[in-house]
Every structure is written in C-alpha cells, then in structure tokens.
Amino acid sequence: KKHEIYKLQKNYDEAENVLFTLINNAPDVAEYRILMGEYYGDIGDTVRALKAYQEAFKIDSSNIFAITNLVILTSPM
C-alpha cells in the first residue's frame, strides 16, 4: 500500500497520485474507489470521500464498505 506510506510521510499529493493511477488503470474496481474514499476521509475531505464512495457504489452496489461509508457520511450527526 504505497499510498499509505506517502500519507504517513505527509506526502499527500503522491499518495493521491498512486490512488489515481490505480483507478485509471482499473476503473471498474470498486475497491480502489473505496481506498480513495478512505484516503480523503483520513485527510478530512469528506466531500471528496463521499464522491469516491458513491462511485464505488455505482460500480458494485453490494459492496459493504461502500454502503457503510455512504451511510456514515450521509447520516445526520
């Protein structure tokens, strides 16, 4: 998980680039969108995290991680 190493080093641009590369190389893999959502959530960007989870859900509407995170992000606090 190269993006995790970059994130730990606070090299956020590089972490995001790794995830974009994964998504661009395999746009139909929901798990990569979920990783992107987790990344955005970790850095506090809930708007982009929500978008990534929505994209994952569109690819695989049975993915429990996409469903769970969509519920968490769209539920009133």
Disulfide bonds with the S-S distance in Angstrom:
none
